[in-house]
Amino acid sequence: MKQDGFEDLAQIMDNGETVAIYVQEGKTKNNNRYMMLIEEASEIVAIELTGYLDPSMLVPSENSKVIINQ
């Protein structure tokens, strides 16, 4: 991920699964690229998004906790 210019945005534990969110900043604020990796017991799911996510909106639910939030 770091080789492709992604930086850690947050890591969240949710019901025993780790959700890692990475950001690759674009030329404009609304053109960022995000990669979410969801680690489950038997597989890893990758989700790619483009646009803008406000980091202050990454609020854990009652069943989750933030491990890293930069």
mmCIF file of the N, C-alpha and C atoms, coordinates in Angstrom:
data_MODEL
# 
_entry.id   MODEL 
# 
loop_
_atom_site.group_PDB 
_atom_site.id 
_atom_site.type_symbol 
_atom_site.label_atom_id 
_atom_site.label_alt_id 
_atom_site.label_comp_id 
_atom_site.label_asym_id 
_atom_site.label_entity_id 
_atom_site.label_seq_id 
_atom_site.pdbx_PDB_ins_code 
_atom_site.Cartn_x 
_atom_site.Cartn_y 
_atom_site.Cartn_z 
_atom_site.occupancy 
_atom_site.B_iso_or_equiv 
_atom_site.pdbx_formal_charge 
_atom_site.auth_seq_id 
_atom_site.auth_comp_id 
_atom_site.auth_asym_id 
_atom_site.auth_atom_id 
_atom_site.pdbx_PDB_model_num 
ATOM 1   N N  . MET A 1 1  ? 0.824   -1.189  0.000  1.00 0.00 ? 1  MET A N  1 
ATOM 2   C CA . MET A 1 1  ? 0.000   0.000   0.000  1.00 0.00 ? 1  MET A CA 1 
ATOM 3   C C  . MET A 1 1  ? 0.874   1.260   0.000  1.00 0.00 ? 1  MET A C  1 
ATOM 4   N N  . LYS A 1 2  ? 1.909   1.281   0.832  1.00 0.00 ? 2  LYS A N  1 
ATOM 5   C CA . LYS A 1 2  ? 2.755   2.470   0.912  1.00 0.00 ? 2  LYS A CA 1 
ATOM 6   C C  . LYS A 1 2  ? 3.516   2.700   -0.382 1.00 0.00 ? 2  LYS A C  1 
ATOM 7   N N  . GLN A 1 3  ? 3.850   1.630   -1.106 1.00 0.00 ? 3  GLN A N  1 
ATOM 8   C CA . GLN A 1 3  ? 4.535   1.767   -2.394 1.00 0.00 ? 3  GLN A CA 1 
ATOM 9   C C  . GLN A 1 3  ? 3.663   2.508   -3.405 1.00 0.00 ? 3  GLN A C  1 
ATOM 10  N N  . ASP A 1 4  ? 2.341   2.405   -3.255 1.00 0.00 ? 4  ASP A N  1 
ATOM 11  C CA . ASP A 1 4  ? 1.400   3.070   -4.152 1.00 0.00 ? 4  ASP A CA 1 
ATOM 12  C C  . ASP A 1 4  ? 0.969   4.438   -3.636 1.00 0.00 ? 4  ASP A C  1 
ATOM 13  N N  . GLY A 1 5  ? 1.604   4.926   -2.568 1.00 0.00 ? 5  GLY A N  1 
ATOM 14  C CA . GLY A 1 5  ? 1.314   6.264   -2.060 1.00 0.00 ? 5  GLY A CA 1 
ATOM 15  C C  . GLY A 1 5  ? 0.149   6.339   -1.087 1.00 0.00 ? 5  GLY A C  1 
ATOM 16  N N  . PHE A 1 6  ? -0.297  5.207   -0.553 1.00 0.00 ? 6  PHE A N  1 
ATOM 17  C CA . PHE A 1 6  ? -1.386  5.214   0.426  1.00 0.00 ? 6  PHE A CA 1 
ATOM 18  C C  . PHE A 1 6  ? -0.833  5.464   1.827  1.00 0.00 ? 6  PHE A C  1 
ATOM 19  N N  . GLU A 1 7  ? -1.608  6.176   2.641  1.00 0.00 ? 7  GLU A N  1 
ATOM 20  C CA . GLU A 1 7  ? -1.277  6.428   4.039  1.00 0.00 ? 7  GLU A CA 1 
ATOM 21  C C  . GLU A 1 7  ? -2.387  5.858   4.910  1.00 0.00 ? 7  GLU A C  1 
ATOM 22  N N  . ASP A 1 8  ? -2.017  5.402   6.121  1.00 0.00 ? 8  ASP A N  1 
ATOM 23  C CA . ASP A 1 8  ? -3.019  4.910   7.069  1.00 0.00 ? 8  ASP A CA 1 
ATOM 24  C C  . ASP A 1 8  ? -3.947  6.047   7.461  1.00 0.00 ? 8  ASP A C  1 
ATOM 25  N N  . LEU A 1 9  ? -5.238  5.805   7.396  1.00 0.00 ? 9  LEU A N  1 
ATOM 26  C CA . LEU A 1 9  ? -6.222  6.783   7.855  1.00 0.00 ? 9  LEU A CA 1 
ATOM 27  C C  . LEU A 1 9  ? -6.826  6.315   9.180  1.00 0.00 ? 9  LEU A C  1 
ATOM 28  N N  . ALA A 1 10 ? -7.219  5.040   9.244  1.00 0.00 ? 10 ALA A N  1 
ATOM 29  C CA . ALA A 1 10 ? -7.812  4.500   10.474 1.00 0.00 ? 10 ALA A CA 1 
ATOM 30  C C  . ALA A 1 10 ? -7.801  2.988   10.434 1.00 0.00 ? 10 ALA A C  1 
ATOM 31  N N  . GLN A 1 11 ? -7.791  2.389   11.617 1.00 0.00 ? 11 GLN A N  1 
ATOM 32  C CA . GLN A 1 11 ? -8.007  0.958   11.765 1.00 0.00 ? 11 GLN A CA 1 
ATOM 33  C C  . GLN A 1 11 ? -9.053  0.784   12.857 1.00 0.00 ? 11 GLN A C  1 
ATOM 34  N N  . ILE A 1 12 ? -10.064 -0.007  12.550 1.00 0.00 ? 12 ILE A N  1 
ATOM 35  C CA . ILE A 1 12 ? -11.191 -0.178  13.463 1.00 0.00 ? 12 ILE A CA 1 
ATOM 36  C C  . ILE A 1 12 ? -11.454 -1.665  13.657 1.00 0.00 ? 12 ILE A C  1 
ATOM 37  N N  . MET A 1 13 ? -11.631 -2.089  14.906 1.00 0.00 ? 13 MET A N  1 
ATOM 38  C CA . MET A 1 13 ? -12.050 -3.455  15.211 1.00 0.00 ? 13 MET A CA 1 
ATOM 39  C C  . MET A 1 13 ? -13.563 -3.436  15.350 1.00 0.00 ? 13 MET A C  1 
ATOM 40  N N  . ASP A 1 14 ? -14.246 -4.292  14.602 1.00 0.00 ? 14 ASP A N  1 
ATOM 41  C CA . ASP A 1 14 ? -15.704 -4.334  14.631 1.00 0.00 ? 14 ASP A CA 1 
ATOM 42  C C  . ASP A 1 14 ? -16.153 -5.778  14.647 1.00 0.00 ? 14 ASP A C  1 
ATOM 43  N N  . ASN A 1 15 ? -16.735 -6.203  15.745 1.00 0.00 ? 15 ASN A N  1 
ATOM 44  C CA . ASN A 1 15 ? -17.220 -7.577  15.900 1.00 0.00 ? 15 ASN A CA 1 
ATOM 45  C C  . ASN A 1 15 ? -16.157 -8.603  15.531 1.00 0.00 ? 15 ASN A C  1 
ATOM 46  N N  . GLY A 1 16 ? -14.913 -8.381  15.987 1.00 0.00 ? 16 GLY A N  1 
ATOM 47  C CA . GLY A 1 16 ? -13.833 -9.323  15.754 1.00 0.00 ? 16 GLY A CA 1 
ATOM 48  C C  . GLY A 1 16 ? -13.161 -9.199  14.399 1.00 0.00 ? 16 GLY A C  1 
ATOM 49  N N  . GLU A 1 17 ? -13.617 -8.289  13.554 1.00 0.00 ? 17 GLU A N  1 
ATOM 50  C CA . GLU A 1 17 ? -13.020 -8.073  12.243 1.00 0.00 ? 17 GLU A CA 1 
ATOM 51  C C  . GLU A 1 17 ? -12.253 -6.753  12.266 1.00 0.00 ? 17 GLU A C  1 
ATOM 52  N N  . THR A 1 18 ? -11.127 -6.721  11.562 1.00 0.00 ? 18 THR A N  1 
ATOM 53  C CA . THR A 1 18 ? -10.343 -5.496  11.460 1.00 0.00 ? 18 THR A CA 1 
ATOM 54  C C  . THR A 1 18 ? -10.660 -4.809  10.144 1.00 0.00 ? 18 THR A C  1 
ATOM 55  N N  . VAL A 1 19 ? -11.016 -3.535  10.226 1.00 0.00 ? 19 VAL A N  1 
ATOM 56  C CA . VAL A 1 19 ? -11.264 -2.717  9.042  1.00 0.00 ? 19 VAL A CA 1 
ATOM 57  C C  . VAL A 1 19 ? -10.160 -1.674  8.992  1.00 0.00 ? 19 VAL A C  1 
ATOM 58  N N  . ALA A 1 20 ? -9.316  -1.759  7.962  1.00 0.00 ? 20 ALA A N  1 
ATOM 59  C CA . ALA A 1 20 ? -8.229  -0.796  7.779  1.00 0.00 ? 20 ALA A CA 1 
ATOM 60  C C  . ALA A 1 20 ? -8.604  0.132   6.632  1.00 0.00 ? 20 ALA A C  1 
ATOM 61  N N  . ILE A 1 21 ? -8.442  1.436   6.842  1.00 0.00 ? 21 ILE A N  1 
ATOM 62  C CA . ILE A 1 21 ? -8.776  2.424   5.818  1.00 0.00 ? 21 ILE A CA 1 
ATOM 63  C C  . ILE A 1 21 ? -7.508  3.204   5.476  1.00 0.00 ? 21 ILE A C  1 
ATOM 64  N N  . TYR A 1 22 ? -7.195  3.235   4.190  1.00 0.00 ? 22 TYR A N  1 
ATOM 65  C CA . TYR A 1 22 ? -6.016  3.930   3.687  1.00 0.00 ? 22 TYR A CA 1 
ATOM 66  C C  . TYR A 1 22 ? -6.457  5.005   2.706  1.00 0.00 ? 22 TYR A C  1 
ATOM 67  N N  . VAL A 1 23 ? -5.665  6.073   2.591  1.00 0.00 ? 23 VAL A N  1 
ATOM 68  C CA . VAL A 1 23 ? -5.991  7.166   1.676  1.00 0.00 ? 23 VAL A CA 1 
ATOM 69  C C  . VAL A 1 23 ? -4.786  7.478   0.800  1.00 0.00 ? 23 VAL A C  1 
ATOM 70  N N  . GLN A 1 24 ? -5.065  7.751   -0.457 1.00 0.00 ? 24 GLN A N  1 
ATOM 71  C CA . GLN A 1 24 ? -4.079  8.247   -1.407 1.00 0.00 ? 24 GLN A CA 1 
ATOM 72  C C  . GLN A 1 24 ? -4.621  9.599   -1.869 1.00 0.00 ? 24 GLN A C  1 
ATOM 73  N N  . GLU A 1 25 ? -3.954  10.668  -1.443 1.00 0.00 ? 25 GLU A N  1 
ATOM 74  C CA . GLU A 1 25 ? -4.482  12.001  -1.723 1.00 0.00 ? 25 GLU A CA 1 
ATOM 75  C C  . GLU A 1 25 ? -4.369  12.333  -3.201 1.00 0.00 ? 25 GLU A C  1 
ATOM 76  N N  . GLY A 1 26 ? -5.458  12.885  -3.743 1.00 0.00 ? 26 GLY A N  1 
ATOM 77  C CA . GLY A 1 26 ? -5.498  13.306  -5.132 1.00 0.00 ? 26 GLY A CA 1 
ATOM 78  C C  . GLY A 1 26 ? -5.049  14.750  -5.268 1.00 0.00 ? 26 GLY A C  1 
ATOM 79  N N  . LYS A 1 27 ? -5.116  15.250  -6.482 1.00 0.00 ? 27 LYS A N  1 
ATOM 80  C CA . LYS A 1 27 ? -4.709  16.632  -6.740 1.00 0.00 ? 27 LYS A CA 1 
ATOM 81  C C  . LYS A 1 27 ? -5.668  17.620  -6.089 1.00 0.00 ? 27 LYS A C  1 
ATOM 82  N N  . THR A 1 28 ? -6.937  17.215  -5.949 1.00 0.00 ? 28 THR A N  1 
ATOM 83  C CA . THR A 1 28 ? -7.916  18.044  -5.250 1.00 0.00 ? 28 THR A CA 1 
ATOM 84  C C  . THR A 1 28 ? -8.514  17.237  -4.115 1.00 0.00 ? 28 THR A C  1 
ATOM 85  N N  . LYS A 1 29 ? -9.080  17.917  -3.149 1.00 0.00 ? 29 LYS A N  1 
ATOM 86  C CA . LYS A 1 29 ? -9.656  17.273  -1.961 1.00 0.00 ? 29 LYS A CA 1 
ATOM 87  C C  . LYS A 1 29 ? -10.741 16.256  -2.325 1.00 0.00 ? 29 LYS A C  1 
ATOM 88  N N  . ASN A 1 30 ? -11.521 16.538  -3.357 1.00 0.00 ? 30 ASN A N  1 
ATOM 89  C CA . ASN A 1 30 ? -12.626 15.653  -3.741 1.00 0.00 ? 30 ASN A CA 1 
ATOM 90  C C  . ASN A 1 30 ? -12.195 14.518  -4.664 1.00 0.00 ? 30 ASN A C  1 
ATOM 91  N N  . ASN A 1 31 ? -10.896 14.369  -4.881 1.00 0.00 ? 31 ASN A N  1 
ATOM 92  C CA . ASN A 1 31 ? -10.403 13.337  -5.784 1.00 0.00 ? 31 ASN A CA 1 
ATOM 93  C C  . ASN A 1 31 ? -9.458  12.370  -5.073 1.00 0.00 ? 31 ASN A C  1 
ATOM 94  N N  . ASN A 1 32 ? -9.670  12.147  -3.778 1.00 0.00 ? 32 ASN A N  1 
ATOM 95  C CA . ASN A 1 32 ? -8.863  11.186  -3.034 1.00 0.00 ? 32 ASN A CA 1 
ATOM 96  C C  . ASN A 1 32 ? -9.260  9.769   -3.409 1.00 0.00 ? 32 ASN A C  1 
ATOM 97  N N  . ARG A 1 33 ? -8.346  8.860   -3.210 1.00 0.00 ? 33 ARG A N  1 
ATOM 98  C CA . ARG A 1 33 ? -8.598  7.437   -3.458 1.00 0.00 ? 33 ARG A CA 1 
ATOM 99  C C  . ARG A 1 33 ? -8.476  6.722   -2.115 1.00 0.00 ? 33 ARG A C  1 
ATOM 100 N N  . TYR A 1 34 ? -9.465  5.929   -1.767 1.00 0.00 ? 34 TYR A N  1 
ATOM 101 C CA . TYR A 1 34 ? -9.488  5.216   -0.491 1.00 0.00 ? 34 TYR A CA 1 
ATOM 102 C C  . TYR A 1 34 ? -9.514  3.715   -0.746 1.00 0.00 ? 34 TYR A C  1 
ATOM 103 N N  . MET A 1 35 ? -8.821  2.981   0.120  1.00 0.00 ? 35 MET A N  1 
ATOM 104 C CA . MET A 1 35 ? -8.835  1.529   0.069  1.00 0.00 ? 35 MET A CA 1 
ATOM 105 C C  . MET A 1 35 ? -9.223  1.042   1.457  1.00 0.00 ? 35 MET A C  1 
ATOM 106 N N  . MET A 1 36 ? -10.272 0.243   1.521  1.00 0.00 ? 36 MET A N  1 
ATOM 107 C CA . MET A 1 36 ? -10.701 -0.373  2.773  1.00 0.00 ? 36 MET A CA 1 
ATOM 108 C C  . MET A 1 36 ? -10.407 -1.855  2.691  1.00 0.00 ? 36 MET A C  1 
ATOM 109 N N  . LEU A 1 37 ? -9.708  -2.367  3.686  1.00 0.00 ? 37 LEU A N  1 
ATOM 110 C CA . LEU A 1 37 ? -9.429  -3.790  3.771  1.00 0.00 ? 37 LEU A CA 1 
ATOM 111 C C  . LEU A 1 37 ? -10.141 -4.324  5.002  1.00 0.00 ? 37 LEU A C  1 
ATOM 112 N N  . ILE A 1 38 ? -11.017 -5.297  4.789  1.00 0.00 ? 38 ILE A N  1 
ATOM 113 C CA . ILE A 1 38 ? -11.785 -5.896  5.876  1.00 0.00 ? 38 ILE A CA 1 
ATOM 114 C C  . ILE A 1 38 ? -11.267 -7.314  6.055  1.00 0.00 ? 38 ILE A C  1 
ATOM 115 N N  . GLU A 1 39 ? -10.599 -7.546  7.189  1.00 0.00 ? 39 GLU A N  1 
ATOM 116 C CA . GLU A 1 39 ? -10.012 -8.848  7.470  1.00 0.00 ? 39 GLU A CA 1 
ATOM 117 C C  . GLU A 1 39 ? -10.994 -9.690  8.272  1.00 0.00 ? 39 GLU A C  1 
ATOM 118 N N  . GLU A 1 40 ? -11.474 -10.747 7.653  1.00 0.00 ? 40 GLU A N  1 
ATOM 119 C CA . GLU A 1 40 ? -12.350 -11.701 8.317  1.00 0.00 ? 40 GLU A CA 1 
ATOM 120 C C  . GLU A 1 40 ? -11.541 -12.956 8.626  1.00 0.00 ? 40 GLU A C  1 
ATOM 121 N N  . ALA A 1 41 ? -12.121 -13.906 9.307  1.00 0.00 ? 41 ALA A N  1 
ATOM 122 C CA . ALA A 1 41 ? -11.401 -15.110 9.700  1.00 0.00 ? 41 ALA A CA 1 
ATOM 123 C C  . ALA A 1 41 ? -10.861 -15.884 8.503  1.00 0.00 ? 41 ALA A C  1 
ATOM 124 N N  . SER A 1 42 ? -11.626 -15.960 7.418  1.00 0.00 ? 42 SER A N  1 
ATOM 125 C CA . SER A 1 42 ? -11.213 -16.793 6.294  1.00 0.00 ? 42 SER A CA 1 
ATOM 126 C C  . SER A 1 42 ? -10.922 -16.023 5.010  1.00 0.00 ? 42 SER A C  1 
ATOM 127 N N  . GLU A 1 43 ? -11.082 -14.697 5.011  1.00 0.00 ? 43 GLU A N  1 
ATOM 128 C CA . GLU A 1 43 ? -10.839 -13.936 3.788  1.00 0.00 ? 43 GLU A CA 1 
ATOM 129 C C  . GLU A 1 43 ? -10.583 -12.462 4.098  1.00 0.00 ? 43 GLU A C  1 
ATOM 130 N N  . ILE A 1 44 ? -10.058 -11.765 3.107  1.00 0.00 ? 44 ILE A N  1 
ATOM 131 C CA . ILE A 1 44 ? -9.870  -10.322 3.180  1.00 0.00 ? 44 ILE A CA 1 
ATOM 132 C C  . ILE A 1 44 ? -10.654 -9.704  2.034  1.00 0.00 ? 44 ILE A C  1 
ATOM 133 N N  . VAL A 1 45 ? -11.494 -8.729  2.351  1.00 0.00 ? 45 VAL A N  1 
ATOM 134 C CA . VAL A 1 45 ? -12.293 -8.041  1.347  1.00 0.00 ? 45 VAL A CA 1 
ATOM 135 C C  . VAL A 1 45 ? -11.680 -6.656  1.126  1.00 0.00 ? 45 VAL A C  1 
ATOM 136 N N  . ALA A 1 46 ? -11.459 -6.284  -0.136 1.00 0.00 ? 46 ALA A N  1 
ATOM 137 C CA . ALA A 1 46 ? -10.914 -4.972  -0.478 1.00 0.00 ? 46 ALA A CA 1 
ATOM 138 C C  . ALA A 1 46 ? -11.994 -4.150  -1.173 1.00 0.00 ? 46 ALA A C  1 
ATOM 139 N N  . ILE A 1 47 ? -12.152 -2.903  -0.744 1.00 0.00 ? 47 ILE A N  1 
ATOM 140 C CA . ILE A 1 47 ? -13.114 -1.981  -1.340 1.00 0.00 ? 47 ILE A CA 1 
ATOM 141 C C  . ILE A 1 47 ? -12.368 -0.703  -1.692 1.00 0.00 ? 47 ILE A C  1 
ATOM 142 N N  . GLU A 1 48 ? -12.491 -0.255  -2.935 1.00 0.00 ? 48 GLU A N  1 
ATOM 143 C CA . GLU A 1 48 ? -11.840 0.971   -3.374 1.00 0.00 ? 48 GLU A CA 1 
ATOM 144 C C  . GLU A 1 48 ? -12.891 2.046   -3.629 1.00 0.00 ? 48 GLU A C  1 
ATOM 145 N N  . LEU A 1 49 ? -12.640 3.239   -3.117 1.00 0.00 ? 49 LEU A N  1 
ATOM 146 C CA . LEU A 1 49 ? -13.546 4.373   -3.279 1.00 0.00 ? 49 LEU A CA 1 
ATOM 147 C C  . LEU A 1 49 ? -12.760 5.586   -3.744 1.00 0.00 ? 49 LEU A C  1 
ATOM 148 N N  . THR A 1 50 ? -13.417 6.478   -4.477 1.00 0.00 ? 50 THR A N  1 
ATOM 149 C CA . THR A 1 50 ? -12.811 7.766   -4.804 1.00 0.00 ? 50 THR A CA 1 
ATOM 150 C C  . THR A 1 50 ? -13.755 8.866   -4.352 1.00 0.00 ? 50 THR A C  1 
ATOM 151 N N  . GLY A 1 51 ? -13.199 10.009  -4.029 1.00 0.00 ? 51 GLY A N  1 
ATOM 152 C CA . GLY A 1 51 ? -13.990 11.135  -3.557 1.00 0.00 ? 51 GLY A CA 1 
ATOM 153 C C  . GLY A 1 51 ? -13.371 11.717  -2.314 1.00 0.00 ? 51 GLY A C  1 
ATOM 154 N N  . TYR A 1 52 ? -14.193 12.078  -1.344 1.00 0.00 ? 52 TYR A N  1 
ATOM 155 C CA . TYR A 1 52 ? -13.695 12.646  -0.095 1.00 0.00 ? 52 TYR A CA 1 
ATOM 156 C C  . TYR A 1 52 ? -14.472 12.071  1.077  1.00 0.00 ? 52 TYR A C  1 
ATOM 157 N N  . LEU A 1 53 ? -13.757 11.541  2.071  1.00 0.00 ? 53 LEU A N  1 
ATOM 158 C CA . LEU A 1 53 ? -14.335 11.095  3.330  1.00 0.00 ? 53 LEU A CA 1 
ATOM 159 C C  . LEU A 1 53 ? -13.819 12.011  4.430  1.00 0.00 ? 53 LEU A C  1 
ATOM 160 N N  . ASP A 1 54 ? -14.703 12.597  5.196  1.00 0.00 ? 54 ASP A N  1 
ATOM 161 C CA . ASP A 1 54 ? -14.305 13.452  6.305  1.00 0.00 ? 54 ASP A CA 1 
ATOM 162 C C  . ASP A 1 54 ? -13.865 12.556  7.464  1.00 0.00 ? 54 ASP A C  1 
ATOM 163 N N  . PRO A 1 55 ? -12.574 12.593  7.851  1.00 0.00 ? 55 PRO A N  1 
ATOM 164 C CA . PRO A 1 55 ? -12.094 11.712  8.919  1.00 0.00 ? 55 PRO A CA 1 
ATOM 165 C C  . PRO A 1 55 ? -12.864 11.876  10.229 1.00 0.00 ? 55 PRO A C  1 
ATOM 166 N N  . SER A 1 56 ? -13.413 13.049  10.491 1.00 0.00 ? 56 SER A N  1 
ATOM 167 C CA . SER A 1 56 ? -14.165 13.251  11.732 1.00 0.00 ? 56 SER A CA 1 
ATOM 168 C C  . SER A 1 56 ? -15.481 12.469  11.732 1.00 0.00 ? 56 SER A C  1 
ATOM 169 N N  . MET A 1 57 ? -15.912 12.003  10.554 1.00 0.00 ? 57 MET A N  1 
ATOM 170 C CA . MET A 1 57 ? -17.149 11.225  10.454 1.00 0.00 ? 57 MET A CA 1 
ATOM 171 C C  . MET A 1 57 ? -16.915 9.732   10.695 1.00 0.00 ? 57 MET A C  1 
ATOM 172 N N  . LEU A 1 58 ? -15.647 9.310   10.835 1.00 0.00 ? 58 LEU A N  1 
ATOM 173 C CA . LEU A 1 58 ? -15.333 7.912   11.111 1.00 0.00 ? 58 LEU A CA 1 
ATOM 174 C C  . LEU A 1 58 ? -15.504 7.665   12.606 1.00 0.00 ? 58 LEU A C  1 
ATOM 175 N N  . VAL A 1 59 ? -16.726 7.432   12.993 1.00 0.00 ? 59 VAL A N  1 
ATOM 176 C CA . VAL A 1 59 ? -17.073 7.261   14.401 1.00 0.00 ? 59 VAL A CA 1 
ATOM 177 C C  . VAL A 1 59 ? -17.398 5.785   14.639 1.00 0.00 ? 59 VAL A C  1 
ATOM 178 N N  . PRO A 1 60 ? -16.720 5.158   15.604 1.00 0.00 ? 60 PRO A N  1 
ATOM 179 C CA . PRO A 1 60 ? -16.999 3.743   15.855 1.00 0.00 ? 60 PRO A CA 1 
ATOM 180 C C  . PRO A 1 60 ? -18.397 3.529   16.428 1.00 0.00 ? 60 PRO A C  1 
ATOM 181 N N  . SER A 1 61 ? -18.968 2.365   16.115 1.00 0.00 ? 61 SER A N  1 
ATOM 182 C CA . SER A 1 61 ? -20.263 2.004   16.682 1.00 0.00 ? 61 SER A CA 1 
ATOM 183 C C  . SER A 1 61 ? -20.057 1.453   18.088 1.00 0.00 ? 61 SER A C  1 
ATOM 184 N N  . GLU A 1 62 ? -21.124 1.084   18.751 1.00 0.00 ? 62 GLU A N  1 
ATOM 185 C CA . GLU A 1 62 ? -21.011 0.543   20.109 1.00 0.00 ? 62 GLU A CA 1 
ATOM 186 C C  . GLU A 1 62 ? -20.305 -0.807  20.121 1.00 0.00 ? 62 GLU A C  1 
ATOM 187 N N  . ASN A 1 63 ? -20.241 -1.503  18.978 1.00 0.00 ? 63 ASN A N  1 
ATOM 188 C CA . ASN A 1 63 ? -19.585 -2.804  18.891 1.00 0.00 ? 63 ASN A CA 1 
ATOM 189 C C  . ASN A 1 63 ? -18.158 -2.725  18.341 1.00 0.00 ? 63 ASN A C  1 
ATOM 190 N N  . SER A 1 64 ? -17.640 -1.522  18.152 1.00 0.00 ? 64 SER A N  1 
ATOM 191 C CA . SER A 1 64 ? -16.323 -1.387  17.544 1.00 0.00 ? 64 SER A CA 1 
ATOM 192 C C  . SER A 1 64 ? -15.466 -0.412  18.331 1.00 0.00 ? 64 SER A C  1 
ATOM 193 N N  . LYS A 1 65 ? -14.157 -0.416  18.013 1.00 0.00 ? 65 LYS A N  1 
ATOM 194 C CA . LYS A 1 65 ? -13.254 0.553   18.628 1.00 0.00 ? 65 LYS A CA 1 
ATOM 195 C C  . LYS A 1 65 ? -12.194 0.932   17.623 1.00 0.00 ? 65 LYS A C  1 
ATOM 196 N N  . VAL A 1 66 ? -11.739 2.180   17.707 1.00 0.00 ? 66 VAL A N  1 
ATOM 197 C CA . VAL A 1 66 ? -10.702 2.675   16.802 1.00 0.00 ? 66 VAL A CA 1 
ATOM 198 C C  . VAL A 1 66 ? -9.361  2.234   17.354 1.00 0.00 ? 66 VAL A C  1 
ATOM 199 N N  . ILE A 1 67 ? -8.545  1.620   16.488 1.00 0.00 ? 67 ILE A N  1 
ATOM 200 C CA . ILE A 1 67 ? -7.194  1.226   16.891 1.00 0.00 ? 67 ILE A CA 1 
ATOM 201 C C  . ILE A 1 67 ? -6.241  2.370   16.589 1.00 0.00 ? 67 ILE A C  1 
ATOM 202 N N  . ILE A 1 68 ? -6.316  2.913   15.361 1.00 0.00 ? 68 ILE A N  1 
ATOM 203 C CA . ILE A 1 68 ? -5.487  4.040   14.929 1.00 0.00 ? 68 ILE A CA 1 
ATOM 204 C C  . ILE A 1 68 ? -6.402  5.022   14.222 1.00 0.00 ? 68 ILE A C  1 
ATOM 205 N N  . ASN A 1 69 ? -6.290  6.279   14.550 1.00 0.00 ? 69 ASN A N  1 
ATOM 206 C CA . ASN A 1 69 ? -7.041  7.312   13.827 1.00 0.00 ? 69 ASN A CA 1 
ATOM 207 C C  . ASN A 1 69 ? -6.138  8.514   13.709 1.00 0.00 ? 69 ASN A C  1 
ATOM 208 N N  . GLN A 1 70 ? -5.680  8.818   12.489 1.00 0.00 ? 70 GLN A N  1 
ATOM 209 C CA . GLN A 1 70 ? -4.736  9.905   12.291 1.00 0.00 ? 70 GLN A CA 1 
ATOM 210 C C  . GLN A 1 70 ? -5.427  11.120  11.745 1.00 0.00 ? 70 GLN A C  1 
# 
